[in-house]
Amino acid sequence: MLTCRELTEVITDYLEGRMSFMDRVRFRVHIGMCRGCRAYLDQMKQTIRTIGRLPPEDMPPDVQAQLLERFREWKQ
């Protein structure tokens, strides 16, 4: 069984369909029993829908390059 903390750490994987079958089962069992985590999941889904409706913003090339470099460093 997942803890609430573990659920919050893997919620993106769940929403993006990147969980194994057994992990999805564990996730859904927890959601079925935990009102707080159900509310958190609903909030995350609403946030994704809302952000998806926003128009894209232009990012200055130097800022984009800095962000990409930091993400590369973070993965190492």
C-alpha positions in Angstrom: 0.0 0.0 0.0 1.2 3.5 -0.8 1.6 6.2 1.8 0.2 9.6 1.1 3.7 10.9 0.7 4.6 8.2 -1.8 1.4 8.9 -3.7 2.4 12.6 -4.1 5.8 11.6 -5.4 4.4 9.4 -8.2 1.2 11.3 -9.1 2.8 12.6 -12.3 3.7 9.1 -13.4 0.1 8.1 -12.8 -1.3 11.0 -14.7 1.1 10.4 -17.6 0.4 6.7 -17.8 4.0 5.7 -16.9 3.2 3.3 -14.1 3.4 -0.5 -14.1 0.1 -2.4 -13.7 0.9 -3.2 -10.0 1.9 0.4 -9.2 -1.4 1.6 -10.7 -3.3 -0.9 -8.6 -1.6 0.3 -5.5 -2.2 3.9 -6.5 -5.9 3.3 -7.1 -6.4 1.3 -3.9 -4.9 4.3 -1.9 -7.1 6.8 -3.8 -10.1 4.7 -3.1 -9.5 4.8 0.6 -8.0 8.3 1.2 -10.2 11.3 0.8 -7.2 13.8 1.1 -5.3 12.1 -1.8 -8.5 12.0 -3.9 -8.8 15.7 -3.4 -5.1 16.2 -4.3 -5.5 14.1 -7.5 -8.6 16.2 -8.5 -6.6 19.4 -7.9 -3.7 18.2 -10.0 -6.1 17.2 -12.9 -7.8 20.6 -12.7 -4.4 22.4 -12.7 -3.3 20.5 -15.8 -6.6 21.3 -17.6 -6.3 25.0 -16.6 -2.7 25.3 -17.6 -3.4 23.5 -20.9 -5.8 26.4 -21.8 -3.2 29.1 -21.4 -1.5 30.4 -24.5 2.2 29.7 -24.8 4.6 32.4 -23.9 7.7 33.3 -25.8 10.9 32.7 -23.8 14.0 34.6 -24.5 16.6 32.3 -26.1 19.2 33.0 -23.3 16.7 32.0 -20.6 15.8 28.9 -22.5 19.5 27.9 -22.9 20.1 28.5 -19.1 17.1 26.3 -18.2 18.1 23.5 -20.5 21.6 23.5 -19.1 20.3 23.3 -15.5 18.0 20.4 -16.4 21.0 18.6 -18.0 23.0 19.2 -14.8 20.2 18.0 -12.6 19.9 14.7 -14.4 23.6 13.9 -13.8 
